[in-house]
Amino acid sequence: MRYITITTWEIADGTDYNVSLRAIEEKRLPALKSFGASRITIVRTSARTTAAITEWPDKATRDAAELKIDEVRKSIHRDDQTRLTGEMKGEIVADV
């Protein structure tokens, strides 16, 4: 069953959103794809916040990627000037 993670992020005060987004597109998104994510959607939710909706083929794929995702978050934080503000995850139970 497909599995979703929704993470929310805030960029550092004074950081240019487009610079941060470019780092996300160049580093975070390819990393997630290489770990098995099938789709990633980035939503700008305010001037300084973003939500990332990542779809995985199943929970096992996401669970197997957990440590690698944590490593990427730590190493890329300096480049994109973001901080994780929340995370939700679960299996898709209905889809239209």
C-alpha positions as CSV (number, residue, x, y, z in Angstrom):
1,M,0.0,0.0,0.0
2,R,1.3,3.4,-0.9
3,Y,2.7,5.5,1.9
4,I,3.0,9.3,2.3
5,T,5.1,11.6,4.4
6,I,4.3,15.2,4.9
7,T,7.1,17.4,6.3
8,T,6.9,21.1,7.1
9,W,9.9,23.3,6.9
10,E,10.8,26.9,7.7
11,I,13.7,28.8,6.1
12,A,16.0,30.9,8.3
13,D,15.0,34.5,8.7
14,G,16.7,36.7,6.1
15,T,17.3,33.7,3.7
16,D,16.2,34.2,0.1
17,Y,13.4,31.7,-0.5
18,N,14.5,31.0,-4.1
19,V,18.0,30.2,-3.0
20,S,16.7,27.8,-0.4
21,L,14.3,26.2,-3.0
22,R,17.1,25.8,-5.5
23,A,19.1,23.8,-2.9
24,I,16.1,21.7,-2.1
25,E,15.5,20.9,-5.8
26,E,19.2,20.2,-6.4
27,K,19.9,18.1,-3.3
28,R,17.0,17.0,-1.3
29,L,14.6,15.9,-4.0
30,P,17.2,13.8,-6.0
31,A,18.2,12.1,-2.7
32,L,14.6,11.2,-1.8
33,K,14.1,9.8,-5.3
34,S,17.3,7.7,-5.0
35,F,16.0,6.3,-1.7
36,G,12.9,5.0,-3.4
37,A,10.3,7.9,-3.3
38,S,8.0,7.7,-6.3
39,R,6.8,11.3,-6.2
40,I,7.6,14.5,-4.3
41,T,5.6,17.7,-4.2
42,I,6.8,20.9,-2.7
43,V,4.2,23.5,-1.6
44,R,5.1,27.0,-0.5
45,T,2.8,27.6,2.4
46,S,4.0,31.2,3.4
47,A,6.8,33.5,2.7
48,R,9.1,31.4,4.9
49,T,7.5,28.0,5.1
50,T,7.2,24.9,2.8
51,A,5.5,21.6,3.0
52,A,7.0,18.5,1.2
53,I,4.6,15.7,0.3
54,T,6.5,12.6,-0.5
55,E,4.9,9.4,-1.9
56,W,6.6,6.0,-1.4
57,P,5.6,2.7,-2.9
58,D,5.0,1.3,0.6
59,K,5.9,1.8,4.3
60,A,8.8,-0.7,4.0
61,T,10.6,1.5,1.4
62,R,10.1,4.6,3.5
63,D,11.3,2.8,6.7
64,A,14.4,1.5,4.8
65,A,15.2,5.0,3.8
66,E,14.9,6.5,7.3
67,L,18.5,6.7,8.3
68,K,19.6,8.0,4.9
69,I,17.0,10.7,5.1
70,D,18.2,11.8,8.5
71,E,21.8,12.0,7.1
72,V,20.7,14.1,4.2
73,R,18.7,16.4,6.4
74,K,21.8,17.0,8.7
75,S,24.2,17.5,5.8
76,I,22.1,19.7,3.6
77,H,20.7,22.0,6.4
78,R,23.7,24.3,6.0
79,D,23.0,24.7,2.3
80,D,19.3,25.3,2.2
81,Q,19.0,27.1,5.6
82,T,15.8,25.2,6.6
83,R,14.6,23.6,9.8
84,L,12.1,20.8,10.1
85,T,9.0,22.0,11.9
86,G,6.7,18.9,11.6
87,E,6.3,15.5,10.1
88,M,3.2,13.3,9.5
89,K,3.2,9.9,7.8
90,G,0.9,7.1,7.0
91,E,-0.6,4.8,4.4
92,I,-2.9,6.1,1.8
93,V,-6.4,4.8,2.6
94,A,-8.4,6.7,-0.1
95,D,-7.4,8.4,-3.3
96,V,-9.4,10.2,-6.0
